[in-house]
Amino acid sequence: DAMPVRVDEPVRLMPVARVSADRTRGAVMLVNAGMDHIDEATVHLRIPAGPVRLLKRGRRGSVQPAVAEPGGIRVTLRDIEPWGIRIALVGGRR
């Protein structure tokens, strides 16, 4: 019940989260720790904040819309290559 990140799909997407004590901002690194491409993954974050700034190596960051839900937000990530990394910045300065 206290986990800051949950992934719906049975994929090898490993989250590493760092969230502020008041849970208003944080950073979540998501690593595709498998050899298979992930087409889509639904990620739930226990952070009551607005849009998510998504960082991908070799690309400019983009703002990803987030859906508010009880206890946090939901965001859908797409097109994660094997051993690819995505970093989601939530809350605070963008």
N, C-alpha and C positions, 0 to 999 in steps of 0.2 A: 504494500500500500504506500510505501515511501519512495519507491523507485522513481527517479526523475524522468526516465525514458522507457518507452515500451514500443516494440515493433510488432505489428499484427501478423505479417506474413512469415512463414517458416523459411527464412533466408538467413544466410550467415553474415548479417549486418551487425557488427559489434559496436555498441555505443560507449563512448567515454565522455562523461558529463562533468562539467564544473559549473555549479549554480550558486548564486549569491545566497547568503543566509536568509534573506527575506524572500527569496525565490522570485524576484522581479526581473532578473537578468541572468544570462548565462551563456555558455558556449558548449556545444555538443559536437564532438568529432565522431563521425560514423565511418567505419572501415568495412568494406566488403571483404571479409576474411575467407573468401572462398574462391574457387577457380571458375565459377559460373557468373555470367553477366546477370545483374538484377535489373529487370525492366521497370519495376515499380515497387515501392515500399511505403507503407503507411506508418508514420512515426508519431507517437503521442508524447508530448512534453508537458510536464507538470510546472509550467511557467505561465502565469496569467499575463500575457503580453500580446502585442500586435503582430505585425508581419515579421517574418524570419529572413535574415540576410544569409544567403547560402553562398558559400565559397567553394570553388572547385579549382584544383591546381591547373595553372595555365590559362585560366579564364577570368574575366572580370566577375566580381560578385554580383549577384542578382537578388532582388527582393522576391521572396516566395510568399504567396498568400497563405495565411493560416486560418483554420476554421476553429472558432471558439467552441469549447465543450466543457462540461463540468470538471473543474479541477485543472484546467490547462488549455492547450491548443493541440490541433492535429495538422500535420503537414504531409504532403505526398512527395516523395523523392522519386526521380526517374533516371534511367540510363546510368547505372553505376557499374563501371567496368570491374573485372576481377582485380582485387587488391586496390581498388579505387577509394579515395577518401573524399568525404564531404564534411564541411564544417558549417554548422548552423549557429548563427549569433542571434540571440533573442533578448529583447528589452534593451535598456540603456541607449547609448548613442549608436547611430547607424552610419 
